[in-house]
Amino acid sequence: HPDKNEDPQAQNKFIEIKNAYEILSDKDKRAEYDRFGYVRDDGASQQQRGYQNPFHQFGMNDDIFSFMFQNNFDNSDDEHIINTVNMYQFKNEILPNSNYKPFVLEIFSNFCLKCVMIQSTWASIAKELESIGLGTGQVNSDRDYALIQYLGVTGLPSVYVVVEEEIFKYTGELSKKMMRNFIQDLLPKHLVEKVTDETNATFFMPNNRPKLLLFSSRPSPSLKFLLLAMKFQNYVKFGMASLGSETEKLREQFNAHPSDPTAFLFKENQNIPFKILLASDMKTGALHKLVENNKYLNIPRLESQSMFYDLCQEKSILCIILFIDNPVMDNDISKRIEEIITENYVYFDNIRMAYVSIKQQAAFFNSFEVDKLSTSSDDCESVYHDKVMFLKRLEDNEVIYDWYENGWCDSSSNTQNLIMKAIAYVTFKDKLKFKAVVSKLIDENAPNIFRRMQRFIKFVTKTLKRLPNYIFRIEALPFFMIPMVCLIVASLTSLMGPELANNHEMKRKKKREKSRLHSEISAFKLLQLSPNTEDALIHNARHGHITMFILLSEDNSQDAKISPLYRTFASIMYVHRREFMSLSCCWLSLTLHKNWCQKLIGGITSVDESLNGCVIAINGYRHYFMLLKLPAIREIKSSNGDDNDCGEFLGMEDLDNVEATAKQLKHRLPDWIGRLREGSLTRYSVESWPRMIADDL
């Protein structure tokens, strides 16, 4: 390593070793080196440089070992992209999200022959699992020992499943059917309620959520339906009814098909379905799309801050909010509102309706200027006549609003006036008069003391399960058990003590801190590298300063900021910005400054649209730069559905090239930054930096 060895050739030797390791660990690069004696360092694959396997027509792979050990000759699944997972991604993304989406991880090593032999089979299984809504990934045991120890890996290759923040090792045969059955047994079954003629009253009890009832001939929910219920567990109540005699009255009531699966979605009216999905309509992703587009009631009660953010999206949605004194809205008013939405459905693309309980959300209601309320005529008997508001959210909790001037008496003529007034605000014919920063909504579904104790016991149980992974490896049982016992005793004392009421407040503070961090990441903006900024960022850069920028095809800041590549690069650099003594993060328009890019990197790679999303790090003081070029992404074709499931499943939308490139950037850039800090990246020296021209087209 150049930091440990004073030999002048140590830097070059270290880079040579790294490059050799990359070639040997990559199947395509290794085959290319064996065939031609060199590998082009431009990130392009063999197929993109015109190479074609002469045995491709026979279905054989380049590697003779894969031909010998593959289960079949078709190797098209090798092109499926599988994400590489590190400890940071596992702790901050996979574990929290596993409460709503299970993840399957394969543990491998570059020096494990058996890992290479099953790679084609694993790629096919990963593609199948992702198509039904599961997350997949790979963990390189050579690079992330901390994660290997955390998982408790004892052999290679291994497969682990993460469900509800718990880790399970798969020990069966590596096949699609057996792995699907194993995952299905791990999923929580209580998310899908069994509905019969006797228990339907419990299922249809009024609450603040839509209800999805599926009639099916299956004895238990399918894996895809369980995954759908797991993903939307905080939004929709799921139920399943068989097609047997125990649901005969229920099937007659809703006119369900006697043999084919039928899905009914209910909102405010529990007797009449809001949407019906027949078996013939259950194409790939149809059930998922139905739930995604109907996560809320027609007029839900705002019961949390996240719900407020989701319904009243920034600047694009106009919210009509009714403030009521009772916690729950009257059934007559709910039915009238459903009629309003049905009659005026064409107008509700950018309009949402909701109601707020003043008693439970007093701080939110008092954030508005109540003295601006307008009173309607005396003949209006509705309790909502003076508490109707039009609201648009600007940023975070900053809103603009106006009270409904004439009041709403829930009559036909008055309702039409309400709708026309909302349309005037949406089309900017009228302007909202007032501005305010509102208090955050209290989470009305916050867990009580018994739920908190249950979660604590579950956390202790999971911790004790993982403890042997560390204890028996380092043979330090006393050093681990004593602090653990003290922690359990202290936690139980805290739970049973007088300060138990403060636990909820602490969680709210953590949520506010997490929301603040999310706002900081959203506010993190990239500079634009242009003729006006190149002197400070490159030509006159001080010693030790690094300028890192991403190449984008957009030619203006407004379009660049909405690009998935821009957002991905900004979020990663926000996390890694403190690892450098002096760093500037920028973006460069590839369209406007193509000639400048040609002068800088034209001798290394071709300058075309394939560079969109590539990253360049420049040390202006020492006159060298480093390049991260992502491999070109082929469009992923949608796979055929599974006819055996009779449409009871959800699908995944196809990714376009930009989103697929952003996905690659998200998983390659952190490792590239780590190698940059180690000093193991290839450095390209320049005698002088090229100059940008204002209209460099």
Steps between C-alpha positions, in 0.01 A plus 500: 500500500647843405422638846708222663776458240737785409611335175419738204357203307267394784208704361519340154554153644199537729280604206624203295405261781154654531443479122615138493260417785209665315576304181526166680182557700290603195400213270466712183826691553684180583376330181594808294851506648548129426387558142671827408767555767355832619178661628379843390455727801189680371227309683359351175400138481614255235167516321514883484846488337376267230603171663261207454536157650547257208303234696212736582270331250541175695406671829848454649666756725860624454617317812551126453418441867157657464431267203595199711300589810200699382155346532406617151665651198310826488713764674288807434451557875871581539426851377266561795648764730531393866584768754808466719415573865738644759461549876379861467224406254399199708462699824339814352292363211442125506430448872246787540329423167474128577187577702327572169713314244702181569855475364695195383881522516756266342841483670787425262875528455710568191720203594215251555460258208155387613387865513599537134321178408161612643522860375279437196238320710501778761458770232192318369353461851571865587322615185197286589489627861531866399210461254262414786610783729794363702834676535821316409870569543847351525758533777868462413662325796845618384411868544246532783604282793293706748177412317603134470554488877169679566311245289679208665626347174676166554545374145497600133288536299211584735155657463333709773149647513425821693136538615377755758860575602563130573761291316431142388743262332373301203630142506296336226565431135574802281178497298227755434214290638669400826625851568154649438348249747769581759438876471121455512529315832694794648252774405253626766160336441300739719517771232238309295184436701291190426143615424190278522127557531540500879810724525428755225358749754842520667676554167260777395520694826539872412851642518711748311620255235370348175435125502600246235311169503621221270282199420723209400499122476838485677497364857747771609633830358757471223852635541427795270185595690688482833772726357234747385341503847842544660589797280173688561433386858486860627249608236254220410331221695527167315263205519460168322186291459481150362255391232348230723177475694631712790478815282182424307303799635794732452545393137130550430507846660784624276422277201847340502595246233441143625837361379735776382678747732335840546633803692271759662629836626284682757528857622247697708201293387546149641200358310592607146852432362687804374697292245465141374780305335399182317733212416509607134626846606772371734794548269858554614501770766124569481430421867807697608387798291148481647632522856766760415238736352254452789715509814264745670127547542320757289516735797740355759574638844844661518653299781878542453758732348605244237138469386480880467816502286370215283155645436594867471809474285717808455359762259317249277192406707220720636356361823146571619510450877194481724557569870254315724454486875438124518778242449299322229288646221127426484397224259252727320769757425742225386243361256429850368869562442530168314218617273685827443816320392304260276308783330808719454766230451649673195597801713686308773834434331668782694251532789491298824243514780569417864373585845672580829377447854545832684498322835790269410694744279450827686855629436461446125165683491631793709785550251251672268347843546163398637379861507500494118213250501197612299151426627229385265129570504296413810295235319812280467474232768814302408768483767761540226369827352771721653796257514580418139847587370686495168870424556819450300828387653812686386797344679492275808246667734470832315154537342277754326128480570161667495172434679192420292324835488136392463509197724396147406149378584541165313218585262530429126526863392735594781716194434532594133617846606759336728634290211510797261688705759758221537541480122560876490789458744644206305489690169647812670193713423485578874790527745520369854521803729673387820834341586602304811746252646282232657574277797564135430211260532500267799526133409160367613613141447806524726554175695380489859690363797413137423613529137825659615564218747422246229746665263765512770464127573521427129815714472666318793410163346655592166810636672549179694467299179777700333725504806663158435629629165735726696554313827625169368721660239705709741456279811410791720181380668538695831575828326181473295259348749564740789421818297201326341352402839555855628333638188195276542463586870538872432248486215242312706546748785447784257186340359343442840613832650322837516679629190322259267284780363810670358579209265247617244643851509850362440379311195335814370830685539679227305239525226545877488878454479455248219266742320754780545776280356277415204436872444875572511568233237219642281645849540853386412556659158776441247692782337500517122847475349502777237730772361403715800604242761787306339771737627406455866431126467786392271757754381549681833420207731706492817720212616303189600170619348296246300229602253263212429229538236248285315439525125134558410329533164277785626595853394339703782481485879123458515501179293817371667354521853212265413730243341532170699876514434526848660303395808695174542838675470395778741371257767821291489732802507307648795588190704867484387578873490660499848751232402699756300698796635381723214236392246274668246207308350378612160325396181608566142275524194628245248290668231641852549863403568557196282811657343651561844438137595658389172816694582513359854409130460489451124826306510354252752150433376255613236295806594136430422165462673618182675697726740173619656532422872878458503701669777833682478716603798755776431799612706555838339812582699690180413363472143346153496150355488321167552203363304207278599325378187190286546437210261222563250162372616284291271128555533343234717215326323198409706466133575186296443261454792433178689177349370470266797434790737184599310603861514533520879826682495674832463764586242786745463518780245781494249793729569607751234867556422540807725347329805705185437817711472408677826458161663848400382643832622348451845684172553829574321577855610553429876761230421664729245523780759659255745765405244557869425576564867731197509691634199447182295318657202671555167612864475511676163745790494456815289752775428236773506124505545291585192294817505122506465329719243177674593311350205689174470254313278 
